[in-house]
């Protein structure tokens, strides 16, 4: 890595680090990209991160955090094509991406095994599995509630062993890109902990900044993680499937998904007045014909944790709607109580699925906490570790944003479709469609980072960056950032108020409950907020808050783009699908006892064969179009010809998937 400086009238002498490949982010995907790059002989690289302990991968998990992979156990057959079919069947996913994620699944998984991530196996070496949501086989595995954390710890150890440079305490505030006709990514502008500028020039940029955690007020993303997709959207990178997100029940004091065993032990659902104490009520029972119907739905939430529009009428996702009504429509707070059985609980009257599972688990007696202690004592300890004793207090929950299935659009080597040399990996890559098996995101992040590293090593090994042009781009970015921060000194609103505004708007209009009118109004408000920020900046206190202010501007642009994509999809007749319920007067009834506004527009299944692309432009206009999803490729599997193509390096040839320019709102 070469170090020089740029003279700036505002920033002074700004350090410039020039390298072959820049990795932005240090979650499981970013770390793996760096490790694989070094293994493939790319030595001139650096990881830039706010902190090795700051991302979603190392700070979150679930009851039994799942890694979904190719089946590697037992007598049931599996193959890359069968796994690709499972991914593809979820709808609105490109087939070449499905095949790439499937074909490289075992390779990426076993790389983690070689780094000593303790995935369970039997005495013969079979990696045992279980079924997860949207999974036709037992492909899932886990090392416990902190699977992704263990992955990160193993990868961090390997990064250190390999001597890969890591620059911590740096917040990237702008991606550097050179304009057409030779448009390409060229690195990034970052601020250090003291608000000082640092420039990174790179021939290749791997962006591994996770999901849009900072967009929502009601969120299970760790509070330290805000995401950085707005950086790429501001740079004009093409996105896809932005409206497709997952939402589910989670605790909100300590942010954690209450999936799996937390639901299977059938806790009490209690709502209270806004003070969290007075007027406690068990609110589920009035909505069901018998108590056992309610308890069976709660049990099924363990398997079917994400909110799913296919499971509303008579299914487990009715529970999410009832929690939302208590929280939002009635202004009450909702808690899980594990200390006593729900009113009317009778084990003998549970449905066969719930009673058989609990009986086989030896958890038929006592209160929910007793069942939890029998089935998963670590689930109790996890909250104790964060100061919450489930034996003494109730656990506050809400339906929270959890994962974005959409993100930046990239090809089968995880290179941006319209911004060469930018490689989005991990959750910021929008490879997933509508439905995906639980835990497949971890597989996708490892596969995508492996594929990006392999392509960079094979086809981008030469550092072909025009350094002079890149320095001019960096100098212009420094001037722009300085001018915008200067505006903030006179602004009446600080970055906290601006961020709270956009987060409240996203949770109200762009989360799992949507309506055409609400989203249209939210788009208008979001555009106005972003334009106001662009003109006036936002106030910040001291040098250390400069990064927070600039990150808020990026989040404001991202939330505007997301809401505009959601509005476009609703207006086009997409309907309710995945984790998004589109309310519609005169639509289908969810439950006869629900108020009149709780009718919904059904999904138009024809859109399963299309993918929504979104292109933000520098003037603030946003273009959307539906494109046919690419089918799963039929490849040449004759060994001699495949071997010849591999030896000649033809496997890295571009396949013509780069899109034409989207037409305005086509």
Order of alpha helices (4+ residues) and beta strands (2+ residues): beta-beta-alpha-beta-alpha-beta-alpha-alpha-alpha-beta-alpha-beta-beta-beta-beta-alpha-beta-beta-beta-alpha-beta-beta-alpha-alpha-beta-alpha-alpha-alpha-beta-beta-beta-alpha-alpha-alpha-beta-alpha-alpha-beta-beta-beta-beta-alpha
